[in-house]
Amino acid sequence: MSGLPGRYALALLELADERKQLDPVADDLRGLKAAIAESEDLRRLIRSPLFTRTQQSQAMAAILDRAGVGELTRRFVLLVARNRRLFALDRMIAAYLAELARRRGEITARVTSATALDDKQQRALVETLRKEVGAKVQVEIEVDPGLIGGLIVRVGSRLIDDSIRSKLQRLQLAMKGVG
């Protein structure tokens, strides 16, 4: 937890812990992280130095209101905007979630799937990974239609690529060797 994102994340984590709001803040931050990933306009707003402090603060306040985040998360993000640090918000979120997981002994698995997973599929995936790694698992899911089907799972340094795209690439390489 070093550098600017780590300092902000640690301060938020300590406040959330004092107020017994670790999980609500984490949920808010995950939602905000997803919104940043999905919206080019939001990424432009938080990264562009062309927007004034006031413009960024007002836009973020409207986004946070619409998202229904808790008061602690709202105050934190607006403080970050006032301090002209929105450019590092995604790294602050990642640092908060990583430190929370570390304190709880959780392992984060990054999963990329060809299609969105429903709740039942997500629960089954979490349970399978928990049994495999022998610890609590927090899953971050991304969708990449280019995989065609299947999953890519990264847990720490381990990578399990069971996507159809990779299988087709391996088949293509094998067929080149036959000729």
C-alpha positions, 0 to 999 in steps of 0.5 A: 500500500504505497504511493498515492493510490495506496495512501488514499486506499488505506485512509478509506479502509481505516475509516470504513473499518471504524464505521463497520462499513468495509463491505458496503464500501467495497461493493460501492467501489466494485460498482464504480470500477465496473462503471469506469471500465464500461464508460469511455466518457467516465474514463475521459472525465477522470483522466483528462486535465482539461476538466476543472475541479468543479466540473469533475466534482459535479459530474462525479456527484451526479454519477454517485447519486445515480449509482446510489453509493453510500455516504462514506464512498461518496465523500471519499470520491468527492474528496479525491475529485477536489484534490484533483486525484481522479486520475488515480481513482481506479488504482485507489479502488484496486488498492482498497480491494486488494488490501481488504482481501489480503486482511481477510485471507482471500485470494482474487481470481480474475476470470474472463468469459466469453459471455456474462455469467449468471449468479448460479454460474458465478457461485459454482465458479467461486466454489470450484476455485475455493476448493482448488486453492483452499482459501476464500476466493474473490472473483473479478469477472470480465467479458470478452466475446472474442474468446468464443466460449469457455473461460480464462482464469488467473489466480496469482501466477497460475493461468488456466486458459480453457477458451475456445479461441485458445483451443483453436489456436493450439489446434492450428499450431498442431495442424501446421506441424503435421504438413 
